[in-house]
Every structure is written in C-alpha cells, then in structure tokens.
Amino acid sequence: MTSPAQNDLAELLPLSPPVYHVLLALGDRDRAMHGYAIMQSFEELTGGREQLLPGTLYATLRRMVEAGLLAETDAPEGADARRRYYRVTERGRAVAAAESARMRRLLELAAARDLVEEAP
C-alpha cells in the first residue's frame, strides 16, 4: 500500500528531462546555486554530452519552485546578491529518487530483453 505522500510523488512522474536534469545538477548539494551554475554543473556531470539551454532552464526553475521541488534562497556569503539562488527541497529530492527508481526498473526490463548496450 502506498502512502498519500508517495501517491503525490507518483503523480509528478515521469519527470520532464529538464526537471530531472536540474534535480541531478542540484541533488547532492546542500548549498544554493544560481541558474548559470546549474547549467554548468549539469554539463560537467554529463561530460558535455547533455546541456540545459537558458530559455528552458529559467522556465523550468520557475515551475519547479511553484511545485515545491526547489526553493529560492538568499545568496550565499560573498556571492552575487543580484542573482537568484535555488536549492532542492526534501520534496524535490524525494521526486528525484522516485524518478530514478522508475527509470532503473525500465532499464532492468530493457536489459532483460537484451536492449542495453555496454557503456563505452
């Protein structure tokens, strides 16, 4: 049996790629990041194979704040206070974990049907 909180998370799945990408970029960080730093972090995580484009990113950040996945926060000490800074909420971490589990199950199915190539 699933709890109401789990049902609430399940209603958000599957996540759009930009939402999941932002959560991946911010997921293990307790500190706040501004939009450009989020773009750079994601590009670094993917070795430049994936990117978040500015227009998509800023619309996505706004929707994620409205959904409670991110929170706007004050600029860290010594940072540019003119920028908007974001951090992942507990809800955002839970949604990212649920999406990761969903994708892992799909990957396991694909592997069972010999549809997964070995990583280069």
C-alpha positions in Angstrom: 0.0 0.0 0.0 1.3 3.4 -0.9 1.1 6.4 1.4 -0.6 9.7 0.3 2.9 11.3 0.1 4.0 8.5 -2.3 0.9 8.9 -4.4 1.6 12.7 -4.6 5.1 12.0 -5.9 3.9 9.4 -8.3 1.5 11.9 -9.9 4.6 14.0 -10.9 6.2 11.1 -12.7 7.6 10.8 -15.3 9.6 14.0 -14.9 10.4 16.0 -18.0 14.1 15.8 -18.9 14.8 19.5 -17.9 13.3 18.9 -14.5 15.2 15.7 -13.9 18.4 17.4 -15.2 18.0 20.3 -12.7 17.5 17.9 -9.9 20.6 15.9 -10.9 22.6 19.1 -11.0 21.5 20.2 -7.6 20.7 16.9 -5.9 23.7 16.2 -3.8 24.3 19.8 -2.9 23.2 21.5 0.3 24.2 24.8 -1.0 22.3 27.1 -3.3 23.2 27.6 -6.9 22.2 30.2 -9.5 20.8 29.3 -12.9 24.1 29.6 -14.8 25.9 27.5 -12.2 23.1 24.8 -12.5 23.7 24.8 -16.3 27.4 24.4 -15.8 27.0 21.7 -13.2 24.8 19.6 -15.4 27.1 20.0 -18.4 30.0 18.9 -16.2 28.1 15.9 -14.9 27.4 14.7 -18.4 30.8 15.4 -19.8 29.3 18.0 -22.2 27.1 15.4 -23.9 23.9 17.0 -22.5 23.1 20.6 -21.8 20.4 22.8 -20.3 19.5 25.8 -22.5 18.9 29.1 -20.8 15.3 29.6 -22.0 14.3 26.1 -21.0 16.2 26.3 -17.7 14.7 29.5 -16.3 11.1 28.5 -17.2 11.8 25.1 -15.6 13.2 26.7 -12.4 10.1 28.8 -12.1 7.8 25.8 -12.4 9.9 23.7 -10.0 9.6 26.5 -7.3 5.9 26.6 -7.8 5.7 22.8 -7.5 7.8 22.8 -4.3 10.7 20.9 -5.8 13.1 23.9 -5.4 13.2 26.9 -3.1 14.6 30.3 -3.8 17.1 31.2 -1.2 19.4 34.1 -0.2 22.7 34.4 -1.9 25.5 32.6 -0.1 28.0 34.7 1.8 30.2 36.6 -0.7 28.1 35.6 -3.7 26.4 38.0 -6.2 23.2 39.1 -4.5 21.7 40.2 -7.8 21.3 36.6 -8.9 18.5 34.2 -7.9 19.7 31.2 -6.0 17.9 27.8 -5.7 18.2 24.8 -3.5 16.5 21.4 -3.7 13.7 20.8 -1.2 13.1 17.5 0.5 10.2 17.1 -1.8 12.5 17.7 -4.8 14.9 15.0 -3.5 12.1 12.5 -3.0 10.8 13.1 -6.5 14.3 12.7 -8.0 14.7 9.4 -6.1 11.2 8.2 -7.3 12.1 9.1 -10.9 15.5 7.4 -10.6 13.8 4.2 -9.3 11.2 4.3 -12.1 14.0 4.6 -14.7 16.1 1.9 -13.0 13.1 -0.5 -13.3 12.7 0.3 -17.0 16.4 -0.2 -17.6 16.2 -3.6 -15.9 13.4 -4.6 -18.2 15.4 -3.4 -21.2 18.5 -5.3 -20.1 16.3 -8.5 -19.6 15.4 -8.1 -23.3 19.0 -7.5 -24.4 18.2 -3.9 -25.3 21.0 -2.3 -23.3 24.4 -1.7 -24.9 27.5 -1.8 -22.8 28.8 1.6 -21.7 31.7 2.8 -23.8 
